[in-house]
Amino acid sequence: MALQAGPGPRGETTWDPGQYLRFADHRLRPSLDLLARVPLQNPGVVYDIGCGAGEQARMMADQWPDATVYGVDSSSEMLQKAATVPARVTWQQADVRSWQPASPPDLIYSNAAFQWVDGHTALFPRLVGTLAPGGCLAVQMPLSWSSPSHVLMRQTLEDGGPGGTPLSNDALRAAVGRKWVDDADEYYDLLTPYTTGLDIWETEYLQELSGPDPVLEWVKGTGLRPILNGLSDAERAIYLEEYAGRLRAAYPERPNGHTLYPFRRLFIVATV
């Protein structure tokens, strides 16, 4: 899950594996949907890029017992969490922007990670170019840019605290203001020249969340991390109070006590 999450003015984004895994069932479902569409029977070398706490890498090691499986992530916190569970997986710390496989892989898999990396027009063809003949690049990314939760995330940062008190500087606002994922047709045009098969689709999951401020708790594990890491303690408290109120209005609790949180995702399976 975690790669380089954008340059905040206070340094690189850090990750909280426990916070991320609070909604493990909802986060796991898209990864399973992606894995189910991989058209490989018995890959020899598999890389999970942005492997996070390692759930998908372990699943692939179980699904393909003869494969050599690597879990790659830039977050030491996530890799430490991954290594606590015994598995037939080799864990590697690396930044995908400079990462190169030791040998051509049969599968490069990435679930909810590449949205943290800019330069997709160079990244995706480069990764496809590392694949072995017949190999596959399988990617899932959230399409959350236009979701109310993420629009409000940016607006709250821009509006500042009470009376318009600034909560950040231009660098942080620019880091979170970048559109993370392009439209599906742009990836189609980008990858068609390099592939023999291309499967691209979108799915919206109507997620049922529970607990106090569940949408806030969801984004605190992913999209909100650069803001949380980029604010001082005092700024963070002001921001979270204002943002939580806006989220409660946008995503009201249902009569049964649960909160519905629609979430769109983009899937790409490219075969060479």
N, C-alpha and C positions, 0 to 999 in steps of 0.2 A: 504494500500500500504506500509506503513512504519513500519518496525520493527527495530531491532538493525542493523544499516547499516555498521557494521564493525568498529573495534577499530583503529582509527587514532591516531597519536602521540599527537594531540592537543585535544583529548577528543572524545566523542561520536558524531556521525554525526547528524547535525540538518537538519530539513526539511522546505522547503518553499512551503506551500500549493498552493499559487498563481502560482508559476512556474510549479508545477506538473500539475495543472489544465489548463495550456495554451493549451494543446492538449487533452482536455477531451474527445472529440468524439472518437479519435483513442484509447485512453486508456480504454474507456468504452466498446468498441466492444468485446474484448476477454472475459471480465467479463460476458457479456450477453451470449456469446457462451458457456461459462462454465456453467452458471446457467441453460441454456436450456437443458443440458444433465444430470442434477440432477434427479435421478429416484424416487423422493419423491412427494407424492400428498399433504400431509398435515402435515408437521413436527411440532412437539410441541415446541422444543427448538433448536434455531439456533444461531451459533456463526460465526461472520465474523472476522477472525484473520488477523491483518494487515489492518484494515478497512480504514485507511487513512482519507479522508474527509467525508466518510460515505455514498457515493452514493449507493454502492451495499447493504449495510445494510438497507438503507431506501427502496430500491426496494424490498428486501425480506420481509420486514415488510408489504409492500403493497400487495405483491403477496400472502402471507400467513397471513391473518389478525388475525388468532387465535394463531399464533406462538409467543413465547417469543423470541425476537431478541436482541442479544448483539453485540456491535461493540467493538473490542479489538485492541488496538494499543499501541506501546511503546512511540510514539511521542506525547508530550503534544500539540505541534503546530497543528498537524493534528486533534487531538480530540477537541481542541478549535474551529477549523473550522467546524468540524462535528456538534458540539453542537449549532451552530448558526442557523441551519435549524430545525424547529420543526419536530419531528418524534417519532414514537412509538418504539424507540430503546434505550437501556441502554448502555451508553458508559463506557468503562473500560480501564484504563491504566495498561498494563502488558507486560512482556517480554514472548514470547511464549516458550522460553527455560525452564522457570519455571512455566508457566501458567497451571492451572488445572481447569476444569469446576466444577461449584458447584454441578451439577447433570449431568448424561450422556446425551449428546446432540444427537438429531436426525441428525443434519447436522453441520459439521465444514467446512466452506467455506473460501478459501483464494485466493485472486487474486493479483498476482505480488507482493508477500511479502516474501515467504520462500527462495528466492534466497539470501536474506540478512542474513540468519541463516545457520551456518554450522552444521555438525553432522546429516545429513538427515537419515543415517542408524539407528539412535536411535530415532530421532524426529518423523518420519512418523509412525512406528509401535506404538509408545507411543500414538500418537493422535488417531489412529485407535482403540487402546485399550480402549479409554475413551468413545467410541460411544455406544449408546443404541442399542439393537438388531434391525437389519434392517437399522441402521444408515449409514451415508455416509460421506466420506471425499472427498471434491472437491477442487482441487488445480490447479492454473495456474501459470506458471513461465516463464520468458523470456529466450530464448536460444540465448543470445547475445554474449557469450564468443568469438565466432569466427567471429562475424560481424566486417567489417572494422572499424566501429565507435569505437568499444571497443578494437580492436587490436591497433588502433592508440592511443587510450586513454592511454593504458599501455606503448606503445612505447614512446610517448611524455614525460611521466613521467620519463621513464628510460633514455632517451637521455639528459634530462636537458635543461637548457637555452642556450643562445649563447655561443659558445666555450665549450659546455659540462658542464656548471656551474650546480652543483647539485641542484635540486629543492625539494628534499625530503630525508628522511632517510629510512633505511631498513624496519622499521616497517610499514610505509605507503605503500611502494612498495609491501611488503608481503600481506598487507590487500587487496589491489586491484588486486593482482596477483592470488588470489584464484579462481579456477573454481567454479562458483556459483551453477550450476545445472548439475546433472549427466545425462547420456544418458537414453533414455526411457526404454531400456531393463533392466537397472539396477534397476529402480523403479518397473518394473514388477516382477523381481526376489525377490526384497525386500518385496513387499506387498502381493504376491500370498499366502503365508502361513497364512495370517491373514484375508483374505477376501473371500467372496462368489461370488463377481462380481468385475471385474476390467476393466475399459475402459480407454485406454491411446492413445493419438493421438497428432500430431504436425500440426501446421498451420503457414504458412508464409503470413503475411499481407503486401501488397505493399502499403505503406502509402504515400499519397500525402501531402507534407508539404509546407508551404508558409512562406514568410517573410525573413528578413535578417538572415543568418546563421541558418536555421531552425533545422538542425540536432544537432548543438551545443545546441540550446535552448531546444531540446527534452532531451538530455542526462543530461543537467544541472538540470532537474527536478527529475532525478532518478540515473542512474549509475555513474554520475560524482560527486555526493554529497560527498562521502568520500574524494575524492581528493580536492575538493573545500574547505572542512572544515579542511583538513590536511595541507594546505599550508598557509604561511603568505600572507599578502596583496600583497607584492611585488612579491613573487613567483607566486601567483595566476594570476597576470596580465601577467607575462611572459609566463606562461603555456597556458593561454587561447588564447593569440595571436598566438602562434605556433600551438596549437591544432586546432583552427578555420581554419587556412590556410590549414592544412592537410585534414580536413573534406570537405572543399570546393572542393579540388581536387578529393577526393574519391566519393563525391556525388554532381556532377555539377548541376547547375540550368538548367532546361529544357527550350526549346524554348518558352513555354507558361508562364515562370516565376515561375513554381513550381519545387519542388525537390522531387524525389522519394527516399523513405527510406524503403527498405525491412526489415521486422522484424519478426523473428521466435519465436514461443511460444510453450511450452509443457503443455498439459492438462492431468490431472489425476482425474478420478472419481472412488473411491474405496468404495464398499459396503460390510457391514459385515452381 
